[in-house]
Amino acid sequence: MRPPPFGPRLPRLGNLPGVGIRPSTWFRVGAVAVAVAGVVAVGGLIAYRVLAPAETVTVATTAYPAAPAARPGVIGSLPAAPLIVDGRLRIYAATRQVRADGPVDARTQRTPYWSYRRWPEELLGVVAAGTTVIGRWSDGDVVALDARTGKVIWRTAGKPPQKSGYEGGSTGAETVYEPDGLYTSGSIVLVRDAAQLRALDVATGREQWHRAMAQCRQGGFTTAGHHFVTTDACGGAAAVEFYDVATGQPRGRWAPPATGSTLKVEPLGCAPAHSGCTAMRTLDATGSRGWLMGETDGAGEVTLTAVPALDPPGALIAGEIGVSHVGGDVVGRSLRDGTEIWRWRGDGTSELLGTQSGSVHLLTENCDLVTLDPTSGREKSRFLLAYGREGVDWQPGLVRAGDGFVAVERLVKPENGDADEADEYFGALPVILART
């Protein structure tokens, strides 16, 4: 015999021996029952609000942060990687949130100046164009926010990309520095969906054009000359393809001499999101070679010039100079003819972190952040890259140098080549921010 719902039926209190309940007591019991039912109902309502699709916009209610003073040194340690916007705000990414704080030189992460959250969608990437912050979400939506207020400016729907989950870890560094399928170029933001490339107007979100873009066209970046670049690996001889950002029309197909079926391309001299790049390095069967991307020629195709100063793996571009390691020294060479312009000897242990306008940044074995003038090799500043009593037994992860700042994601140094340990963050505040 099947038991009654919710277990065996219990006798009523009034039927138990020695138990009696007056009418007034029944009223109090009824009142308690109603109250409990009300709590359950409210609880059900709250659960619905949490689990149902939602968007939460918390706009700015305080004054716009002031621009920071230009004093070299460590600013502080942060739990998340900042994308600096307008020289006044720090933008952060989390699984389902974009948020901002300021001022930029605040030593700790502050209460959000504004925040934007969606549920259950996950954040895939964030870029900034001027004072417009643009986020791409797992359902394909692209949402633009005014960095000065946090208000939504526009939104547009799109197809969910192949990668449909947040991949920024606890720091969000990959999401704000190297978002997949999201690029900027002047007044255009490019979004690469599952099988197409779309161009959206930064101010309005209106689609300017779209074109098919198969997954076998690998990678992507934009150039300072406003072209989108991708690598055709769809079969046959691999090649680099260029597209006009303004129209979406092809602007040439190119491959280094003697390239086989395998070709890898590394963009150089870029802003965040692999955007506005000035050079690239190709790796194929013949080796590693650097190339400077110029203006278009009479036929509308992008011109490329071989630059031996960018050939070495790890070499960086700083204006008209290519910077790389030669032995234990750091050497600056002319992009035009490869002539050595300067040599910084240091202690032979330095690591190139990055470059920005007027600066080359190195990290020594002792964890000193050294900034050099790219035209002369002269030291502009040097200080220990640690905040307070922090240790220095770490290695750099993702790095962002720009706007006069350097942000470094710090990882634990692996012992005995432990690959799993190499992915661990250095402490609870793994990102260090410095002014140079």
C-alpha positions in Angstrom: 0.0 0.0 0.0 1.5 3.3 -1.1 1.9 5.7 1.9 0.1 9.0 1.9 2.0 12.1 0.5 4.8 13.4 2.6 4.9 10.3 4.9 2.5 8.6 7.2 -0.5 10.6 8.3 -0.3 11.8 11.9 -3.2 12.0 14.3 -4.7 15.4 15.0 -3.7 17.0 18.3 -7.3 17.1 19.4 -7.5 13.3 19.2 -4.4 12.6 21.3 -5.1 11.4 24.8 -4.9 14.2 27.4 -4.5 16.9 24.8 -7.1 19.6 24.4 -7.0 22.9 22.5 -9.3 25.8 23.3 -10.9 27.8 20.4 -8.7 30.8 21.2 -5.6 28.6 21.0 -6.8 27.4 17.6 -6.9 31.0 16.4 -3.3 31.5 17.5 -2.2 28.3 15.7 -4.0 29.5 12.6 -2.3 32.9 12.7 1.1 31.2 13.0 0.2 28.9 10.0 -0.8 31.9 7.9 2.5 33.7 8.9 4.6 30.7 7.9 2.7 30.4 4.7 3.4 34.1 4.0 7.2 33.6 4.7 7.2 30.6 2.3 5.4 32.7 -0.4 7.9 35.5 0.0 10.7 33.1 -0.1 9.4 31.7 -3.3 9.2 35.2 -4.7 12.8 36.0 -3.7 14.0 32.7 -5.3 12.2 33.6 -8.5 13.9 37.0 -8.6 17.3 35.6 -8.1 17.0 32.8 -10.7 15.1 34.6 -13.4 17.0 36.5 -16.1 17.9 39.9 -14.8 19.9 43.0 -15.4 21.1 45.2 -12.6 22.4 48.7 -13.4 24.0 50.7 -10.6 24.9 54.2 -12.0 27.4 56.7 -10.6 26.2 58.9 -7.8 29.4 60.6 -6.9 31.7 63.1 -8.8 33.7 61.9 -11.7 37.2 60.9 -10.4 40.0 63.4 -10.9 43.0 62.7 -13.1 45.9 61.3 -11.0 49.2 63.0 -10.4 52.2 61.9 -12.4 54.5 60.5 -9.7 56.4 57.3 -10.6 56.1 54.4 -8.1 53.9 51.6 -7.0 50.3 52.6 -6.5 49.0 49.5 -4.8 47.8 45.8 -5.1 44.4 44.9 -6.4 42.3 41.7 -6.6 41.4 42.3 -10.3 43.1 43.6 -13.4 42.2 47.2 -14.3 41.5 48.6 -17.8 42.2 52.3 -17.5 39.7 54.5 -19.3 39.9 58.2 -19.9 42.9 58.4 -17.5 40.4 58.5 -14.6 38.6 55.2 -14.2 39.6 51.6 -13.6 37.3 49.1 -15.3 37.1 45.5 -14.0 35.6 42.3 -15.3 34.0 39.4 -13.4 31.9 36.4 -14.4 28.6 38.3 -14.7 29.7 41.9 -14.1 31.5 45.0 -15.4 32.3 47.6 -12.8 34.4 50.7 -12.4 36.2 52.5 -9.6 38.5 55.5 -9.2 40.6 57.4 -9.0 43.2 55.5 -11.0 45.9 56.0 -8.3 43.7 54.6 -5.5 45.9 52.2 -3.5 43.1 49.6 -3.1 40.0 48.6 -5.0 37.2 51.0 -4.0 33.5 50.7 -3.8 32.2 50.6 -7.4 31.7 54.0 -9.0 29.2 52.2 -11.1 28.4 48.5 -12.0 26.5 46.6 -14.6 25.5 43.0 -13.9 23.5 40.4 -15.9 22.2 37.0 -15.0 22.6 34.2 -16.0 24.7 35.4 -19.0 28.5 35.5 -18.6 30.8 38.2 -19.7 33.1 37.3 -22.6 35.1 40.5 -23.2 35.3 44.2 -22.5 36.8 47.0 -24.7 36.8 50.8 -24.4 36.6 53.4 -27.1 37.0 56.9 -25.6 34.5 57.0 -22.7 32.4 54.2 -24.1 32.8 50.8 -22.4 31.5 47.9 -24.5 30.9 44.4 -23.1 30.2 41.2 -25.0 28.0 38.5 -23.3 27.5 34.8 -23.7 24.0 35.1 -25.2 25.5 37.2 -28.1 24.3 40.6 -26.8 26.7 43.5 -27.0 26.0 46.3 -24.4 27.6 49.7 -24.4 28.0 51.8 -21.2 28.9 55.4 -20.6 32.1 55.2 -18.5 31.3 58.6 -16.9 27.9 57.5 -15.5 27.5 53.7 -15.9 24.3 54.2 -17.9 23.5 51.9 -20.8 23.9 53.7 -24.1 22.9 51.0 -26.5 22.6 47.3 -26.8 22.4 45.0 -29.8 21.7 41.3 -30.2 24.0 38.8 -31.8 24.7 35.1 -32.2 26.4 33.3 -29.2 30.1 32.8 -30.0 31.8 29.4 -30.0 33.3 30.2 -26.7 30.3 31.0 -24.5 31.7 31.3 -21.0 33.8 33.6 -18.8 37.5 32.9 -19.0 39.1 35.7 -17.1 39.7 33.9 -13.8 39.5 35.8 -10.6 41.5 38.8 -11.9 39.6 39.2 -15.2 42.9 40.1 -17.0 42.2 38.1 -20.1 38.7 39.5 -20.4 39.8 43.1 -20.4 43.3 42.8 -22.0 42.8 40.1 -24.6 39.1 39.5 -25.1 38.3 36.9 -27.8 36.5 38.2 -30.8 36.2 41.8 -29.8 38.3 44.6 -31.3 38.2 48.4 -31.7 39.3 50.7 -34.6 38.5 54.4 -34.3 34.7 54.8 -34.2 34.0 51.1 -34.9 33.9 48.0 -32.7 34.3 44.7 -34.4 32.5 41.6 -33.1 33.3 38.2 -34.3 30.4 35.8 -33.9 30.1 32.1 -34.6 30.5 32.5 -38.3 30.7 36.2 -39.2 32.4 39.4 -38.5 30.2 42.5 -37.7 31.1 46.2 -37.5 29.1 48.3 -35.0 29.2 52.0 -34.6 30.6 52.9 -31.2 28.2 55.8 -30.6 24.9 54.1 -31.6 25.5 50.3 -31.8 24.1 50.4 -35.4 25.5 47.7 -37.6 27.7 49.1 -40.4 28.4 45.9 -42.2 28.8 42.2 -41.7 30.5 39.4 -43.7 31.0 35.7 -43.4 34.1 34.7 -41.4 34.7 30.9 -41.1 36.3 29.6 -37.9 39.3 28.3 -40.0 40.3 32.0 -40.4 42.3 32.1 -37.2 43.0 34.8 -34.7 42.4 38.5 -35.5 43.5 42.0 -34.7 43.1 45.5 -36.0 45.8 47.8 -37.3 46.6 51.5 -36.8 45.7 51.9 -40.4 42.1 50.6 -39.7 42.3 47.2 -41.1 41.1 43.9 -39.7 43.7 41.1 -40.0 43.2 37.3 -39.8 45.0 34.2 -41.0 43.4 32.0 -43.6 44.2 28.4 -42.5 41.2 26.8 -44.4 43.4 24.6 -46.5 46.2 25.0 -49.0 48.8 27.6 -48.5 48.2 29.7 -45.4 48.0 33.5 -45.8 47.3 36.7 -44.0 44.1 38.5 -45.1 43.3 42.2 -44.6 39.8 43.8 -44.5 38.8 47.5 -44.6 37.3 48.3 -41.2 35.1 51.0 -42.7 33.5 48.8 -45.4 34.4 45.2 -44.7 35.9 44.8 -48.1 39.0 42.7 -48.7 42.2 44.7 -48.9 44.7 42.1 -49.9 46.0 38.7 -49.2 49.7 38.2 -48.3 52.1 35.5 -47.1 55.9 35.7 -46.3 58.2 34.2 -48.9 58.4 30.4 -48.8 55.5 30.0 -46.4 54.1 26.4 -46.2 50.7 25.2 -45.0 51.4 26.4 -41.4 51.6 30.1 -40.5 51.3 31.8 -37.1 50.9 35.5 -36.7 51.6 37.6 -33.6 50.4 41.2 -33.5 52.8 43.8 -32.0 52.5 47.3 -30.8 48.8 47.0 -29.9 46.4 48.7 -27.6 44.2 46.4 -25.4 42.1 43.8 -27.3 44.8 43.4 -30.0 43.6 46.6 -31.5 45.5 49.4 -33.3 48.6 47.3 -33.9 51.5 48.7 -35.8 53.5 45.5 -36.6 53.4 41.7 -36.6 55.7 38.8 -36.4 55.2 35.6 -38.5 56.3 32.2 -37.6 56.5 29.5 -40.3 58.8 26.8 -41.6 61.5 29.3 -42.4 61.6 30.9 -39.0 60.5 34.0 -37.2 60.2 37.3 -39.0 59.0 40.8 -38.1 56.9 43.1 -40.4 55.9 46.7 -40.2 52.4 47.4 -41.5 52.1 50.7 -43.4 49.5 52.5 -45.4 47.6 51.1 -48.4 49.1 51.4 -51.8 47.5 52.6 -55.0 45.5 49.4 -55.3 44.2 49.8 -51.8 46.3 46.9 -50.4 48.3 47.1 -47.2 52.0 47.5 -47.6 54.3 45.4 -45.4 58.0 46.0 -44.8 60.4 43.4 -43.4 61.9 44.6 -40.1 64.8 42.4 -38.8 64.8 44.2 -35.5 61.5 42.5 -34.7 62.6 39.0 -35.9 63.7 37.6 -32.4 60.9 35.9 -30.5 59.8 38.3 -27.7 61.1 41.4 -29.4 58.8 44.5 -28.9 58.2 47.6 -30.9 58.6 51.1 -29.3 58.0 53.8 -31.8 60.8 53.6 -34.4 62.8 51.1 -32.3 62.8 47.4 -32.0 63.7 46.1 -28.5 65.0 42.6 -27.8 67.5 40.6 -25.7 71.0 40.0 -27.1 72.8 37.7 -24.6 72.0 39.2 -21.2 71.7 42.8 -22.6 68.6 44.7 -23.8 69.3 46.2 -27.2 67.4 48.9 -29.2 67.7 48.7 -33.0 66.4 51.0 -35.7 63.3 49.6 -37.5 64.5 51.1 -40.8 67.9 49.5 -41.1 68.5 47.3 -38.0 71.3 49.6 -36.7 72.0 49.2 -32.9 71.0 52.5 -31.3 71.6 51.6 -27.7 72.4 48.8 -25.3 71.3 48.4 -21.7 73.5 45.9 -19.8 71.7 45.8 -16.5 72.4 42.6 -14.5 71.7 40.2 -17.3 68.4 38.9 -15.7 65.8 41.3 -17.0 62.6 40.4 -18.7 60.8 42.6 -21.2 57.3 43.4 -19.8 56.0 45.8 -22.4 56.2 49.2 -24.1 54.1 52.3 -24.3 54.6 55.7 -25.8 58.0 56.9 -24.7 58.8 54.0 -22.4 60.2 50.4 -22.4 59.5 48.4 -19.2 61.7 45.7 -17.9 61.5 43.5 -14.8 64.7 42.4 -13.2 65.3 39.2 -11.2 65.2 41.2 -8.0 61.7 42.5 -9.1 62.8 46.0 -9.9 60.6 47.7 -12.5 63.0 49.6 -14.8 61.7 52.0 -17.4 63.9 53.0 -20.3 63.7 55.8 -22.9 63.2 53.9 -26.2 65.2 56.5 -28.2 68.3 56.5 -26.0 68.1 53.5 -23.6 68.5 55.9 -20.7 66.8 54.8 -17.4 63.8 57.0 -16.7 62.8 55.3 -13.4 63.6 52.2 -11.3 61.8 51.0 -8.2 60.9 47.7 -6.5 57.6 46.3 -7.9 56.1 45.4 -4.5 53.5 47.1 -2.3 54.3 47.5 1.4 55.8 44.3 2.8 54.8 42.0 -0.1 57.1 39.3 -1.3 58.7 39.3 -4.7 58.8 35.6 -5.4 56.4 35.7 -8.3 56.4 35.7 -12.1 54.4 37.9 -14.5 51.2 36.7 -16.1 49.3 39.1 -18.4 50.7 42.7 -18.5 49.2 45.9 -19.6 51.3 49.0 -20.2 49.5 52.2 -21.2 48.4 55.7 -20.2 51.6 56.0 -18.1 50.7 53.0 -16.0 51.8 49.3 -15.8 49.5 46.6 -14.4 51.0 43.2 -13.9 49.1 40.0 -13.1 51.3 38.1 -10.7 51.5 34.3 -10.6 53.2 31.9 -8.3 56.7 30.7 -9.4 56.3 27.0 -10.0 58.6 24.6 -8.1 60.2 21.7 -10.0 58.4 22.7 -13.2 54.9 22.1 -11.7 52.6 23.3 -14.5 49.5 23.4 -12.3 51.2 25.6 -9.8 52.2 28.0 -12.5 48.6 29.0 -13.0 48.1 29.9 -9.3 47.7 33.6 -8.4 50.2 35.3 -6.1 48.1 35.9 -3.0 44.7 37.4 -2.5 45.7 40.7 -4.3 47.6 39.3 -7.3 47.6 42.4 -9.5 50.1 45.2 -8.9 49.6 48.7 -10.4 52.4 51.2 -10.8 52.9 54.7 -12.4 56.0 55.1 -14.5 
